[in-house]
Amino acid sequence: MRISSIAKSIVGGLSAGAAAAVTAVQDDVVTTGEGVTIALAVLTAWGITWAVPNRPPRPGV
């Protein structure tokens, strides 16, 4: 497995987690519910990215 084959998933999970974390720290406190939301955002992004295959490369490119 090459790193390029999983890079899409890593970036998707990190960006989803970062977006949820930014929202969670607006009041300077991360509650348990907000932590669960961050974790679920990351796991959901990874799952959706894993389920959707990459487009096969075009011949000659």
N, C-alpha and C positions, 0 to 999 in steps of 0.2 A: 504494500500500500504506500503510495507516494503522498507526501504532505499536501500536494496540490489537490488531491482527491478529497481531503477532509477540511481544507481551508475554508470552504464555503460554510460548512457547518460551524466551525469554530467562530468565525466572524459573526455569523447570524446569532449564535448563542450569546456571545459577549455584548453585541449591540442591544439585544433584547434585555439582557440583565442590566446593562448600564442605563437604559431608558427607565426601567422599573426602579432602579436604585436612585436615580436623580429625583424621581417623583417621591420616593419614600423619605428622603432626607430633607425635604423642604421645611419640616418642623424641627430639624436637628435631632430627631429621635427615630430610630428604626425599631418598630414593634415586631413582635413575633409574626403577626399577620402580614406585615410588609415584607419580612424576610421570606416567608413562604411564597408570597407573590413573586418576589425576585427569582427564587429557585424555580418556581413553575414557569416563569417566562423563559428562563434559560432552557429548561428541559423541553418545553413545547417547541421552541425555535429549533433545537437540535432534532427533535422528532420529525417535525415537518420538513426540515431540510434533508434529513436522511430519507424520508419517504418519496421525495420528488427527485427523480433522476436527472443528471446533467444531460444536456442535449448532445447527441453523438456528433463528433467532429465531421465537418464537411470534407468530402474527398478532395485532395489536391491542395488543402490549406495547411 
